[in-house]
Amino acid sequence: MDQDWDTHWNKLNKEKKLFGKVLKLYREIIIANAVKYYFEKYFPKKGIFVEMGSGTSQTSLRIIKHKRKLWAVDISKTALMQAQKIPQIDKVIRDNILHTRFKENSIDGIWNLGVMEHFKEKDIIKILNEFHRVTKKGSYIVLFWPPVYGSTIMFFGVFEFFINLFKKEKFHVFPDEPTRLKSKGQLKTIIAKSKLTLVKNHFNFRDCFTHVVAVCKKE
């Protein structure tokens, strides 16, 4: 899987490619502002916070540090090479979010974007329980989870359709996404199977209706 994600990031993040530039700007301007907002809303201003499945961490650019330490965790070496260039990121760690090397109760908060949909439900439950294991009691886990009706999902679907009219090899913007959210009910059902508690979900203009923001808590 790590090789698949290295290939993905190599394709999308080459500055020579127009699409890579557009996607980078979208992350750094629109999505990054949403990340900043929810960071301030749910995370304390001091502690260790980890982006689990960070990719390049482009969306962390606008986070206000305060006294926070921000760590980026990803399975892709290629992505982490880019993440370590982000000023807000204090440390990058190559690891598998299904079973990390973090100690129990050692993290003050977790967030990620566009990660959960790439896993099947049984693995999502494992990941959520891993997040529960490594976070401190009372900590929040904020998941930016694309729904099937999200704005960028529709845009990229049209984009892929027209690109594939002219390509012999089938083109996909992202690797497989077997668990895009279909409803709030599905989200509640998945979280309920884990050790975490779903306390709030948002779907609004802050990120141009790109993600359902699922806010979970370790009670």
N, C-alpha and C positions, 0 to 999 in steps of 0.2 A: 504493500500500500504506500510506503514512503516513496518508492520510485515513481508511482503514479502521480503523487502530489508534487514531486520535484519537476516532473514533466509538465504538469499543469502550470506551475508558477513560472517555469522557464518560458512558456508560450505567452502567458498573459502579461508578464511584467517587463518585457523588452521595450525599452523606450522608443525604439524605432517603429513600433507598430501603433497605428492610430487608435485602434480599439483599446490597446493597453493603456494609452494615455487618457482616453475618455473615462475608462473604468477607474483609473487612479484618481482623477479629478473628482469623480462622483463620490468615491470613498472619502477622500480627504476633505471635501467641502460639506456635502449633504449628510452622509452617514456619520462622519466624525462629530458634527454638531449634535446629533442625536445621542451619540455615545457620551459626550460631555454632559449633556442634560441629565441622563439617567445615572451617570456616575455620581453627580452632585446630589441627586435625589435619594439614592439608596446606599451609597457607600460612605463610611466615615472618612474623615480627612487625614487619618493616620493609620498605618498598617501595611500589610503585604497583600497585594491584589494581583491575581494571575489571569491572563487571557489564555484560556485553555483551547487550543486549536487556533492559534493567533494568525497564521498565514504571515503576511508581511507587516501586520500591525499598522497599516496606513491609517486606519480609522481611530487610532489612539492619539493622533497629532494634536487634538484640541483639549485633551484631558488636562484639568488643572491639577498639578501634582500635590500641592500643600505639603504634608509630611508623608505622603504615600510612597511606597516602593512598588513599581509596576514591573512584573515579570511576564515574558512571552514564552509560551510553551507550544511547540508544534513538532510533528513527526518529520516535516520537510526541512532538510538542511538548507535548500535553496531559499525557502521563505524566510528562515531565521536570519540568513545573511542580510536580507533586506530589513527585517525587523530591528536588528541591532543598530541600524542607522537612524531609527526614530528617536528623537531627543527624550521623549517621555519614558521610553523603555530602559529600565535599569539593568536588566539581565535577560538573556535568552537561554532557553533550556530545550534540548531535543529530547522529547519523551512521547509516550503513547498515552492519550487521555483515558483509555480504557483501564489502565493500571499504571498510575504514576509512581514516582519515587518519593513523593512528598510524605512527610510524617503526618500522623493523625492530628487533627485540630491545630494545624499550623498556618492556615491561610485565613485572612480577614474578609475575603470576597473573591468571587470568580465571575468572569464575563466571557462571552464569545459571540461571534457573528457569523451566520451562514455556516454553521458546523453541524448542528444536530440532524439536519435533513439528509446528510450524507450517510447516515447509519440506519440500519433496520431497528425496529422497536426494541428487540431483545438487547441489542447493544446500547441503545439509548438509555435503557434502564440501568445497565452496568455503569455507564458514564455518570449518570445522575447520582448513583450510589457512591461512586468514587469521589464525586464532588462533595457529597455529604461526609465522607470519611475524612477528607483533608481540611475541610473548613471548620472554623470555630463555631460553637453554639451561638445562635443568633445572627449568623452571617447570611448575607444575601448572595444569590446566584442569579445573574441577569443574562438571559439567553435571547439573542436577536435571531428569531427563527422564521425563515421565509414561508409564507403561506402560498397555496396554489393560486390565490387571487391577488398576489402582490403586484405592484406596478412594474417592478423590474423583471419579474418572471414573465409577464406578458410581453414586455419589450424585447427581452432576450429570445423569447419564443419566435417572434416575428423575425428578429435578426438572424437567428439560426436557420429559419426556413429559407430566407433569400440567399444566404451564404451557401446553403446546401444545394441550391439550384445549379450552382456553378462549380461545385467541388465533387470529385469522385470519392474522396475519403470523407466520411460523415464527420461534420464539425459540431462540437458541443462547447458552449461557453464554460460550463462547469462539469466536473465528474458527476456520476449518477447521484440523483437526489430522491431516494425511495420514500422519504418521509417528510415531504413538504406538508405543512399543516392544512387540513381540509376544513377544520372547524375548531371553535373554542372547546367544544365537547371532546374532541380528539386530544387536544392539549391537556385538558383536565384529567382524562383517562390515563394518559401516559405518565404524567407527573404523579398521579395517585398510586401507581404501581411501584414508585420509588420511595426512598426514605425522606425525600424532601417534601415541603409543603408549598403549593402554589398560592401566593398571596395576592397577586395582581397580574393582569395582562393588558398591554397597550397595543393599539393599532391606529396610528394617526398620521398627521401631516409632518411630524418632526423629522421623519426620514422618508418623506414622500410616499408613505404607505408601502414601504419595502418589506418591513419585518413585523411579525407579531413579537412584541417584547414581553417575554415570560419572566416574571419576577418570582423566584423561589426563595425559600428560607430554610435554614437548618434550625428546627425548633429545639 
